Amino acid sequence: MNIKSFLTLFALIICYRAVAQKPAISHIVTHNRATIICDPIKGENPYPAWGLFPKTDASIRKITMHVTLGSPDSLHTAHWDYLDHIILRRKGGANAPELSYELGRMLTPYGSIYNKGWNWKWQVDVTDFAPFLRDSVEIVYVHSGFEDKTVGWALTIDFEILSGPPVVTPLGIKPLWNKAYKYGDPNEKIEDNLLPVNYNSTAGAALSRIRIQHTGHGMDKPRGCSEFCSRWREISVDGKIVDKRDMWKKCGDNPLYPQGGTWIFDRAYWCPGDLQQPDVIDVWTKPGSHQVSLLMEPYTATDNIQAAENIAAYLFEYTAPNQKTDVAVEAIMVPNDEQRFSRLNPASSDPRIMFRNLGSDPVRSLTIVYGTQGFPTKTFHWKGNLPFNQVAEVILPGEIQEKDGENLFLVTLNQPNGKKDAWSGDNNMQTTFTAAQKFPATFVLQLLTNNKPKDNSIFLLNAKQDTIFQKTAAQLEPVTLYTDTIRLSEGKHSLRLVDTAGNGLQFWAQPANGDGHLRIFDLKGNLIHAFESDCGTGEMFSFNAVKGLEFNTTTGRYAFSLYPRSVVDHTQLNVVSNKASDMTVQITVDGTVWQKHEYKAIKNATFDYDLKHLPAGRIIVEAFMDGISQFKGRINKR
């Protein structure tokens, strides 16, 4: 071979390697704003759709399933928190055998306060099912519940497929436990149904992965199982405990808030308005026979026996990891405009990322390069000990630089363990984020405490995370109005309301806690920002302080308080704004308007509403300012 031919071949190899390292992303949408409703007779309603996925021989690195629920075009938004399943029913055509693998489970939000145009997007990794998400696949969304046909959701399911070398080679799948199992029933003990599963390892298998979706439902006595009771679950392989956890989930920090129901109440490993993330337990196994078992905390109910543990569990067999040194950016949490990270953003400093180890060797060191496009990059040297398939969350030092409006934030992972990464296609990620709004450097902060102020604190931090103003729980008295004039230097700041009880400054189902608020006014008394009182664990407001800045008072800004919300005969609606507006208040029951009130030139006012003639149950109060809906709240008439 002459030198010219050699150089040509070398160039082709380099080009091939560059192309091979560049990821390709494709999307398969099976449901596109499909209107889904309940079947109140059967209690569940399936919505099947077909998608054409990559061919069997296509190399797939990762599959992420995005699920969006929105307000439907022709119906009201549904009200209740129901358990929905997303099923891979069959692969290969309508006559193919049924598989019925559960890809994910959605716990629908309380949607009665959401208007047209509302939507929310969740996501979950479904890469374990990649061998079956090939060619023609039927995906079924099974919507449960008993609501009538006047309410529903607009459903979108979008599979995001990242091409690239697989992390491990799949060898097989074995269903484990897949049904709703009675719990606490003295006549049908759960351990008699959750029997151990035996299997013989497939040739070449080194890794057994247990993937499990598990939620508790029902309301028995004495513990309120399974929806409102914490209980432990234990998983063993070959008699050795590989996972034990309390099946309980805090709900007050849900990014989707407020909701028109009891969204803040902690539950049995799920929350309303959430696409559950599965538990993934990796166990290194040797050739031969094995046994997997699941044990629930022993419990016997005494009355209203109805508890159920709804489980979908599978065992996947894989080879050992295909590479020794392999890392991937899992997510950029801060800065990011995505809804799932809305409680963390916008932020003034300390970017936050997650990365995953996809290689067989533990990751002990990593270089992270990060920054906003158009600004100098920063470098952080991470050290730790991260095993295979585990995720590390890293807070990166420094201020988040930005220009006005939309920005791009970029992260690159380099030199894991001081070596070249086996596949660089997932070493980079970028997110879009919006710069924090410009805000007056001098303003008036108004805090009205509720009946339980010892749950609350407020902190004002600068870009260096120094606390420059605070009101701690120890300083606060019940039902007291605190007014403070704040004068800041220019730059980024963050005001944080913290609620340790997870029930905000007001929650409709806990009227005894009272009604509080946190609002900001300019020096002329105009409202310039209002915190959401029904905020669960709290809320953050980040801004860029500018001296001499004045807000345009011709643009309406509004704050509302509806209290009480658990009522017998009346309620009050308070409105505060920065401009006089014409106001319409509609009071509806199940979509029917029972009261309509018109007001002229309203700026700061309180209105009392007589509800004696309205039926018991859920009532919606909606306020329109100059014809635009600005508030929609739920009350419950006893």
N, C-alpha and C positions, 0 to 999 in steps of 0.2 A: 504494500500500500504506500503510495507516495504521500508527501507531506500535505499536499492540497486535499487529497481524499481524506486523510486523517483529520485535518482541521474541520472539514465539512461534517464528518461523522461526529466529531466532538461537539460542534455547534448544535447539531441535531439532538444529541443526548442532553445537552444543557437546556435546550428549548423544551424537550419532552419533560424533563424533570420540573421545569418551571410550570408547565401546563398541569402536570400531575399534581403539583402542590396547590394549585389554585382551585378552590371549591366551587362547585356549581350548585345552585339552589333552585329547586322547582317547587311548585305548589299544586296540589290536587284538592279542589273544593268539591265536596260531596253534597253539602247542603248550603244553599246561598239565600239567606233571608227567608228560609222556609217558615211559614206560619204554623206553629204547633199549639194545640189545645188539648185539654184533658178529655178523656172519655169517662164521664161521671158514673156510668153504669159498670164498666169493667175495672175502672181504677187505674188503667194504663193504656197508652196509645202509642203504637210504634210508628216511626217515620223512617222508612228505608230509602236508600239512595245508593247508586253505583258510582264508583270512581275508577278511572284507568290509571293504575300505579306503574312504577318502573318494571321493566322485564325482570325475569328471574335471575338473569346473569348480571344485572346492573350492580355496581358496587355502591353500597349505602353506608354512610358514616353515622347519620343520626336522623331520626324522624321526630318532629315536634307537632303535636296536635293542638291547634288553636281553636277555641270554642268561644263564640260570641252570642250573647243573648241581647236582644233589643226590644224596644216597643214595637209591636206589629203595626203595619200600615192601616189596617181596617178594624182593629179591635183595641180595647183597652189593655194595658199591661197587666199581666197576671199578678195575683196577690200573694200566693202561698209558697212556703219553703218545702218543695217536694224533692224526693230522691229520684233522679233520672240516671239511666245507664246508657253508655255509648258502646255499642256491640259491633264487633267484626263478625258478621253472621256467616258469610261464605266467601270463598275465593275461587275464581275460575268460571263463573257463569251461574245462571239461575238453577241449573240442574246439579251443581256441585254439592257435596255433602255439607251439612251445617257444622260450623265450628263453634259459634256463639262464644267468642272470647271477649271479655269485657276490657275495652281499651281505657275507659275512664268513667268517672261518675260525677255528675253535676248535682249540687244542692242549690236549687233555684233561690233567688233572692225574694224578699218581700217587695214586690214591685208596684204597689198601689200608688206610690207618690211619684212615679216616673212618667214623664210626658212623651209625646211624639218626638222622635229624634234621639232619644236616650239609647245607649248601648254600652256594654261592658265586655271586655275581652280577657279570657284566661288562656293558659297553656299548660301542657304536660308532655313529658318525654315518653314516647311510645316505641322507642327503638327496639325494645325486646320483641316486638311483634313484626319486625321488618321482614322475616321470611314469609309472612302471610300477607303483607301489604305489597303484593306483586300482581301485575296484570289486572284483571277485572275483579274488583272487590266490592262486596255489599256491606255498607255501613248503616246500622240502624240506631237511631236515637229513640229511646223508649222513655216517653214522658208519662210520669205517674200523676195521680191526684184526682180530685173530684170537683174541680171548679166547673162552672157552666161554660158554654161556648161563646160567651161574650168577651172573654179575656184570653190572652195567650202570650206567646213570645215570638219574636223573629229570630230564627236559629241559623247560624253559619258555622260550618265545620270545615277547617282548612288545614290540610296536612302539609307542613313545610319539610321538604326532604333535602338533606345535605349529602351530596355525593362525596365519595372518598373511601379510603380503606377501612373496613370494619375493625373495631377495637378488639373484639374477640370473634371467633368463628362459631356461629350457632349450630348446635347439633340436635336439639329436640326440645319439645315442650310436653309437660305433663300437668293436666288440671289437678288441683288439690281439693279445695273445698269451695263450692260455688252455689250458695243458696242463702236464704234467710233462716237462721237457726234459732229456735226458741231458747230463751235465756231466763233462768229463774223459775221455770215451770216445774213444780214437784212431780208432775206426771210424765214429763218428757225432758229428762236431763240433757243438757247440751253436750256433755262428754260422751253420751251414748250415740250421738250423731257426728260429732267432730272426731272421727276415728283416724288413727295414724295411717299414713300412706307409704307403702313400700315401693321401691323402684330399683332397677338394676342400671348402673351407670352405662351410658353409651360409650363405645370405643373412642378413645381420644379425649374424653371429657375430663376436665380438671376443676371446673367451676360449676357449682350448683347455685342458681340465683332464685330466691323466693320473692315473687312480686305479689303484693297483697293489697287490695282495697278493702276497707273494713269500716263500717259505720254502725252505730247503735240507734235503735228506734223503739218507740213505745213509751208508755208512762204508767208503770205499775206502782204498787205500794209494797214496802215502805220507802224505797230509795228513788223512785222515779226512773227506773231502768226501762229501756236502755238509753233513751235520749238524754236524760239529765242525771246520769250516775257515772262516776268514774270507777273503772274496774280494770284490773291488769290482764294482759295477754302475754302468754309465754310460747315461744316457738323453739322446738328442739330438733336437732338432726343427729341421728344415731345415739339418742339418749343424752346429748349434750345441749344445754341451753345456748342458743345462738342469738336470741333477741328476747328481751322482756321490757315492756313499757306500759305505762298507764294510758288507757284509751280515753283521752280527754283533751279538749282543744279550747284554748282561750279565743274568744270571738270579738272582744272589744277593740282589737287592733286591725280588724278587717279593712282592707283598702276601700272596699265598696261600702260607703256610708254617706248619709244615713239611709236606712231602709224603713219601709212602712210596717214593721213588725218587731218582734223581740230579737232583733239581730245581735244585740250585745250579750245575750245569755250564753255562757259557756256550755258546750255540748259534748256528746259522746263521740269525739274524734271527728267532728265536722262542724261547719258553721254555715248559716244561710248565705247564699251568694258566693259560692266557692266551688271551683273545680278541684276535687281532692287530689293531692299528690300521693302516689302509692308509697308504701313502705317497701324498700328494696334491701334484702338481706343476702349478702354474698357469702358462700361457704365453700372453702377449698376441700374437694373430696378426692378420694382415691378410687381406682377401679373396684367394682364389686357391687354388692347389694347394700341399700341404705333405707332408712326410715325417717320420715318427716312427721312431726306431730305438733298440734296446736292445743294449748290448754288455756281455758278461761278461768278467771277467779271464781271460786265456788260461791254460789248465791242462790237463795230460794226466796221467791216473792210470797207475800201473804194475801194479796188482794189485787184485783184488776190485772190479772196475769196476762200480759200481752207483749212483753219485751222480746225483741228480736235482734240478733247480731247478723247483719247483712254482709256477707263475705264473698269476695271473688279472689281466689288465690291460684297461682300457677308456679310451677317449677321449670325453669329454663336451664338447659345444660349447654355449656360452652367449653371451648378449648381454653388453655391458658392465654393470657393477653398476647397479642401478636407482636407487641413491641415492648422493650424495656423502658424506654424514655419517651414519654408521650403525654403532653398536657394540652388542655383546651380551655379557652375562656368560656365560662358557663353563663355569665351575665354581668352587665354593668348596671349596678343598682342606682348609683349616684355618680354623675347627673343623668337623668333619664326622664323623658316625658311619658313613658308607658304607664298605663293605669295601675298595673300591679305594684308599681313602686311609688305611687302618688303620696303616700304618707312620709316618704323620705325626701321628696322634691317639691319645689326647687330648693337647692342647697347652696350655701355660699362657699363651703370648703369641704375638705376631706372626702374626695371621691371614694366610692366603695365598689369593689368588684368581687366576683366569685370565680374560681378556676377549679377544674377537676383533673385529677391524676388518672390517665388512661393507660399508663404503662405498668409493667409488673414491678419495677423498682419503686420504692417509696421516694417521693419528691422531698428533698431536703433543702434545696436552694433554687431560687428562680429570680430572674431579672425582669421587672415589669416597667415598660416604657408607656407613659400616658400623658394626655394633655388635650386641650381644645384645639381644633384645627385653626391655623392662623396665629398660634401662640407657641412659644418655645416648649418643647417637651420636657418632662421630668422623668427621673429614673428612681425606682425603688428596688432594693435588694431584699427579697423575702427569704426567710429561713424558717424551717419547721420540720415536720415528719408526717407526710401525707400518704396514706396507703392507697392501693388501687381502688379506683371508682369513688373515692371520697372527695368531698368538696371543701375548699378552704375559702373563707370570707376574709377579705383584706381591705382595711381602711388605709388609703393612700394619703400621705401628708400633703398639705398645701392648699392654697386658695384655688377655687375653680374659676379660671379665667374665661371671659365671655365677651362677645359683642352684643349690642342690642338685638332683640329678636331671636331667631333660630340659630343654633350652633350645632356643631358636630364634635363629639368627644371620642377619642380613639385610645385603644389599649392594645399593646403587643406584649406577648410573653416570649422571653428569650432565655436560652441557655439553662434549661432545667438540669439541675445537678451538674452544671458546668459543661453540658454536652449539647449537641445539636438535637433538636426535636425530631422524632421520627416522621411526623407529618405536620407541616406548618400551616396547613389549610384552615385549622381552627385555632391558630395562635393569635388571631386578630379579631377585634370586634369594634364596631362604632355604634354610637347611639345619638339620637337627636334630642336636644334639650333646649328649652326656652329660657332665656335670661330672666333672672328675678326682676320684678317690676321696680321702676324708680319710685321713690316714696319720700315724702317730706322728712327732713332730719329732725324737725320739731313737731310733736303731736301730743294729743291728750289720750291717755290710755284709761279706759273705763272698765272695771271689773265689778260685776254684781254677783256676789256669792249666793249659792243656794242654801238649803238647810243643812248640808253636810260639807262644809268647806274644808274639812281636814283631809279630804281626798284630793284636794287641788293645790297646784302650785303653778306659777308662771315664771319664766326665765327669759331674759333678753341677752343674747350673745352676739359678739362681734365676729369678724372673719377668723380671728385667732382662737375662737371658742372661749374667750374670756367672758364671764358673766358680769354684765355692767348694770343690770337691774334685775331684781327678783322680788317676788312675794311668795314666801314659803307657806306650807299648810299651817305651821305654828303661828303665823302672823294673821291668819284670816279668821273672821267671826261670821256666824251665820247671817244670811240675809242683810248684807252690808254692801253699800256702794263705795268702791274705792276709785278715786280719780287722781291720776298722776300726770304731770306734764313731763314729757321725756325730751331731752335735748341730746342729739347724737352727733358725733363727728361723721364726715362723709365716708361712705363705704358700705360694705355688705354686712347685714345683720339678720338675725333670726329670732323671732318671738315664738316661744313654745308654751303651750298650755298642756299640763300633765294632769291626768286623772288616774290615781292609783287603783280606784275601785272599778274602772272600766265602764262607767255609766255616764260620763260626760257631765255637763252643767245642767242638762235636763234630759229626762227619758220618759216617754209617754206612759210606760207601764209601771213607773215608780213615782207616782205623784207626790208621795210623802217626802221625797228628796227636794221638792221645790223647783224653782225656775231661776237659773242664773244666765249670765251672758258675759262675753268679752268683746269689746268694741273699741275702735280707734276713731278719733275725731281730729279735724284740724283745729287751729287756734280760733277759728271763727265759729266753731260748733258744728261744722258739716261732717257727716259720716263719711269716712274714707276707707274703712275696712271693718268687716264683721266676721268673727269666728262662728263656726257651726256649733251650737250648744249640744246637739245630739251627736257627739263625736267619739263616744266610747272612751278609749284610753287617752284621748287628747288630740291636738292639732298643732301644726307648725305653719308659720307664715314667715317666709324669707323675702328680703327686699334689699334694694340698694339705696341707702339714704343720700339725699341730695339737698344741700342747704338752699333755702329760698324757693323750693319747688312748691307750686300750688296746683291742686287738682282742679280740673274743669267741672264746675258745679252744674253745667247743663246736662252732663251725663248722669243718669240716675244710679244711685247706690242705695241698697235697701237692707234693713235688718228686721226680722220678724220674730215674734215670740207668741206661740200658741199654748195657753195654759189655763186650766188643767186639760190634760188629754185623756185621762181616764175619768169619765164624767157621769153624772146622773141627769142633770137638767140644763147646764149652761157651760160655756167656755168664753175665754177672752182672747182677742187677737190684738197684739200691739205691733205697730209699725213705726220705724224710725228711718228717715231718708235724708238726703242732702238737697232735695228739691221737691216742690209741690207737684203731685201727680194725681190724675184721675184714677180712682181705685174701684175695682169690681171684686167682690168676694162671692164665690160659689161654694155652697155646701151640698155635697152629693153623697148618695148611698147607692153602691153597686152601679155607678155610672149614671144614675138618675139625679137631676138637680132638684133638691128639695127647697133650697133657699138661694136667693140671689140679691145682693145688696150693692147699690151704686153710691159712690162718694165722689165729691169734687175737691180738687186742690188739697190733697192730703199730704202732709209732711211728717208730723209726729202726732200720733193719735192712738187711742185704745178703744176697741169696740167690744161690746158684750152681746153674745148670741144665745137666744133661748132655744134649747134643743128638746124641750119636753115632748113635742109631737113627733119627733123622729124615732124610727125603730131602733131597737137595741142592736149593737154590733159595731162594725167598722164604719166610720164616717170620715170623709175626706174634705178638708177645708183648703181652698185654693184662692190665692190672691193675685189679681192681674193689676199691674201698674201701667197706665197708658196703653192698655190693651195687650201687654206681654206678661205671661205667667212668670212671677218672681218668687212664689212660695207655694209649696204644696205639702200639707202635713196631715198625718193620720191621728184621729182620736178614736176612743172606744167608749161607747155608751153602755153602761151597765144596766 
